Amino acid sequence: MNRKYLIAGNWKMNKTPDEAAALIEEIKPLVKDATCSVVVGVPFVDLPAALTATKGTAIGVAAQNCYWEKSGAFTGEVSADMLRAMGVQYVILGHSERRTYFGDTDHTVQKRVRGALDAGLTVILCVGETLEQREEGITTEVVAMQTKIALGGVSAEEMSRVVIAYEPVWAIGTGRTATAQQANEVCAHIRDVLSGLYGAETADQALIQYGGSMNAGNAAELLAQPDVDGGLIGGASLKAADFATIVAAAK
Ligand code: PEP
């Protein structure tokens, strides 16, 4: 097992281009000695500013969604090819806010994953159960189903460009974090699912993050879990010092 942690910020619909550049300038010196990979996931309109501000650094830039068609009459959409053409390396797909507010389903997430991989992007694929599903005792089934459908048609080789973010919906933006044990249990289960799909070696190499109210105070414990290979960070990624503390905890 030789997995390099990935800490990714999901800025959601926050920061204008100028504000995004300013936040990256704040983050840059704080993460320059990071031993993990660091990514900022910014709104579409902030991508040029983020790419400029991160140039010459090890910080990667992610979009927060993409459409699966390459081009055409799809008003309001942005294709994976467009993102790749401008130099974006990562895309967050299947986030629970996309599923809840914008109608993303496991099958449209699968199409987005396909489009993103074909364009050469690395995908951060979000999966996770609702509180109701956890209380019904079907967390592992839900997460396995989301993972399997989203990865339909993805090859073992392509899995080197897929990161899975386990994000329990009840923990996102709520301040209610999964315990380290809960996070590890589900991340380990996702690894088992990957082992079933691709074999033990690919599963062992796969990066599986935890996301859901991870912050400067709880990151070290969550990231110390054997099957948690990093974090997808919402609220705390908008504060440079907190984000840097999480990055420093990822060793
Ligand atoms: C997220 O948006 O992916 C997330 C985990 O948000 P938060 O850290 O604010 O819970």
Residues whose N, C-alpha, C, O or C-beta is under 5 A from the ligand:
A	BS01	PEP	N10 A171 I172 G173 T174 G211 G212 S213 M214 L232 I233 G234 G235 A236
